[in-house]
Amino acid sequence: MITTTDGSAGDADHRQHRRPEPAFARAVAKALGDARAVLDVGAAAGAGAGAGAGAGSYAPADRDVTRVEPAADLPFADDTFDAAMTTFSLHEWDDLERGLAEVRRVTRGPIVVLTFDPDRIERSWLTEYAPEVTAAEARRHPALPRIADALGSDTVTSTPLPIPFTCVDGFSEAYYARPERLLDPGVRRADPAWGLVDEFTVRRSVSALRTALESGEWDRRHGSLRIRPTYEGSLVLVTATPN
């Protein structure tokens, strides 16, 4: 059963290019363990086409899931949920520390966070062609130590999550082996990172990538990625377990 307290519909680009990636969904489900009652924070916001939009909910379909927007005061009693999760939404929270403290208050088990490590975002090959885009993307995500500190006395682990070659959740690194996809305006519109810079910068970046692809420069420098089944980029799975 899924109870939704808030939500928004995604636009056509998001429906086409931002879908939950099965490999990530399996990782989230495993991290949630045997939890039945799960709080999914920020999923409703992530489903739309706003500034932080992602693929929507990664909550397992076989759990009792309650979806809410992040809030400084959640309308639930202490220890209401077996586990909690949030995916691609922390950068949108008005008060990260208080928000995570509230999630911990209402959760007796693990808190699972799917997010990006801002220290690794600019290591992507995309930085060579769109440095302003990756820099802007890195700035908007909270650092992993800040997330860990906000979770207080919990035992917190951060595990890089390999991105599969056929990843269907279309953030930039999902196309690590398919650079031509980023020439598609619809693909770029589905990734909020491209909306963080002005249109002139977007055009210049796309032109640089197109030139590199047409000249063969991209393949000379990064062509080995085309045969890699997975890529370890900036995507991380953070799991916080109460002590």
Salt bridges, closest charged atoms under 4 A:
ASP11 OD1 - HIS14 ND1 3.06
ASP13 OD2 - ARG189 NE 2.71
ASP40 OD2 - ARG67 NE 3.99
ASP62 OD1 - ARG63 NE 3.27
ASP73 OD2 - ARG98 NH2 3.28
ASP78 OD1 - ARG105 NH1 2.71
ASP82 OD1 - ARG108 NH2 2.52
GLU97 OE2 - ARG146 NE 2.70
GLU102 OE2 - ARG105 NE 2.73
GLU128 OE1 - ARG221 NE 2.98
GLU128 OE2 - HIS222 NE2 2.96
GLU132 OE2 - ARG204 NH2 2.45
GLU137 OE1 - ARG140 NE 2.56
GLU137 OE2 - HIS141 NE2 3.26
ASP154 OD2 - ARG104 NH2 2.67
ASP169 OD1 - ARG18 NE 2.50
GLU180 OE2 - ARG226 NH2 2.76
ASP184 OD2 - ARG181 NH1 3.72
ASP219 OD1 - ARG226 NE 2.58
